[in-house]
């Protein structure tokens, strides 16, 4: 029952985030705003305990979320065999580009104000 209460809290915070995003016309997605609301709400033990129970339950069944991905891979195996190397190349290169850009941004942000 506690896990169910936690699930209700998760859905309420996501719904509140969606309402806030749509109602105020924000460009930030509702689930992101909902996570911020949840972060603030987790300061309360009354909310933290059921959400932790729900999180434990969801994490124990996390492998079920990979079933649709596996089915998709099997359904499109022909495409993967045809374009697999190119897809792998794009994933590797985009990962490297993201890492380099992140490092450069962090390096720029880490500078002292007078360093130029």
N, C-alpha and C positions, 0 to 999 in steps of 0.2 A: 504493500500500500504506500509506503514511503517513496519508493521509486516512481510510482504513478504520480504522486504529488510533485516530485521533482520534474517529471515530464510536463506536467501542467505549467509549472513555473517557467520552464524553457519555452513552451509555446506562447505563454502570455508575454514574455519579454520580447520574443520575436515579433509577435503581433503588435505590441506597443511600438517597437522599432519601425515596423512597416507603416503603421498609422502616422507616426511622427514624420517619417520620410515623405510620405505622400501628402500629408496634411500641410506640411511646411514647404513642400516643393523642393526638397533638398536633393542634391545629386549623389549623396551618400546612400548606399543600399540599406534598406530596412533591417536586414539581418545584422549588419555591422552596428547599426545604432542599437539594436536589441542586445548585442553582445556587450556594448558599453553599459546599457541599463543593467544587464545581468552582473557585470563586473562590480558595479556599485551595490547591487542587491546582495551579493555574496558576502558582504560585511556582516550581514545578519545571520546568526546561527539558525534562526527559524527557516531561512531559505537555503542556507548552505548544506544542511544535513540531508534534506530530500533530494537536492540537486546532485549531491555526491553519490547518493544511492542510485539515482537514475544514470549517472555517468558510469558507475561501476557496471551496471546492467548492460548499458549500450556497448561499453568496451569489451565485455565478455562475449558479445555477439558481433563484434566488428568484422569478423571474417565473412559474414553473410553479405556484407556490402560489396565484397569483391566478386560475388557470383555474377551480377549483371555485366561486369567488365569482362570476365572470362567468357561469358556467352557471346558478347560482342566481338571479342577477338576470334572466337571459333567461327562465328557467322561471317566474318570478313577476312578469313585466313588467306584467300586468294589475293586480296589487296595488299595484305601484309607481306606475302611472299613476293609480290611484284614491286612494291614501293618500300619495303622494309628497310633497306640500306639507306635510302634517301631520308626516310623518317628518322632513323637513328642519327644520321648526320645532322639533321636540323635540330633535333633535341640536344645533341652534344654541343653544337655551335651556339645555340641560343642560351644554353646553360652557362657556357664560358663567357658570352657577351654580358649576361646578367651579373655574373660574378665580377667581371672587370668593372662594369658601370657601378656596381655597389661599392667596390673597393675605392674607386675614384671619388665617389660622392662622400664616403666616410672619411677619406683622406682630406677632402676639401673642408668638410665640417669640423674636422679635428684641428685644423689650423688655428693658431692664435690670431686674434683680431688684427694685430699689427704686422703679421708676416707677409701680407700682400698676396 
